[in-house]
Structure formats: C-alpha cells, structure tokens
Amino acid sequence: MRRTALLLGRTPEGATRSDRALVDLARRTPGFAARLTGWLGEAPQDWAALVGPSARRTIEQLTGAVPVSA
C-alpha cells in the first residue's frame, strides 16, 4: 500500500488518485480504515504525506479517530 502511494504521489494526478483509492478502500473494505489509522499512528513520518485530506476525513468519520499528522 505504502509503496503504491509513494509511486502515485510523484505527480499531482497520482496523489489525487491515491487519496481517492484510500477513501474507496476505507469505505468498502471492513477494517481498512482502522488499519490505516494504525499505520499512521505507528509510523506517522512514513504515512503522513501519503494520506490526503479526503482520506483523513473518511478515516475520522469511519473510526472516530483523528489520524496522526507528522
């Protein structure tokens, strides 16, 4: 997941696509939002730049947790 987000994040279009994909996964895949929140908590320096504003809002709505920012 992280590697794909890094590759997509090389361009503005890719970063937007990555954020939308994370939103989609968080909404459709049980437990993914919680898992992503865990990744952000465990290694915020690795994930903070890869999770865009839409994904952060979705995570917060689905888990009730505010994602960690680096």
C-alpha positions in Angstrom: 0.0 0.0 0.0 2.7 2.5 1.0 4.9 1.7 -2.0 2.0 2.2 -4.4 1.1 5.5 -2.7 4.7 6.7 -2.9 4.8 5.9 -6.6 1.4 7.6 -7.3 2.5 10.6 -5.2 5.1 11.6 -7.7 2.6 13.6 -9.7 -0.4 15.7 -8.6 -2.7 13.5 -10.6 -1.3 10.4 -9.0 -1.5 11.8 -5.5 -5.2 12.6 -6.1 -5.8 9.1 -7.4 -4.0 7.6 -4.4 -6.1 9.6 -2.0 -9.3 8.5 -3.8 -8.2 4.9 -3.7 -7.6 5.1 0.0 -11.1 6.6 0.5 -12.6 3.8 -1.5 -10.8 1.1 0.3 -11.7 2.6 3.7 -15.3 2.7 2.8 -15.6 -0.7 1.1 -13.1 -2.9 2.9 -14.0 -3.8 6.5 -11.2 -2.9 8.9 -9.1 -0.9 6.4 -9.8 2.5 7.9 -8.8 1.2 11.3 -5.7 -0.4 9.8 -4.7 2.8 8.1 -5.2 4.7 11.4 -2.8 2.2 13.0 -0.2 2.7 10.3 -0.5 6.4 10.7 0.0 6.0 14.5 2.9 3.6 14.3 4.9 5.4 11.6 3.5 8.9 11.0 6.6 10.1 9.3 6.1 7.4 6.7 2.4 7.8 6.1 1.5 11.5 6.8 2.4 12.7 3.3 0.7 9.8 1.6 -2.8 10.2 3.2 -4.6 13.2 1.7 -7.3 15.3 3.2 -10.2 13.2 1.8 -8.8 10.0 3.2 -8.2 11.7 6.6 -11.8 12.9 6.7 -13.1 9.5 5.7 -10.9 7.7 8.3 -12.1 10.1 11.0 -15.8 9.6 10.0 -15.5 5.8 9.9 -13.3 5.2 13.0 -14.0 8.3 15.1 -10.2 8.6 15.4 -8.3 11.7 14.2 -5.4 10.5 12.1 -2.0 11.4 13.3 -0.1 14.1 11.4 3.7 14.2 11.3 
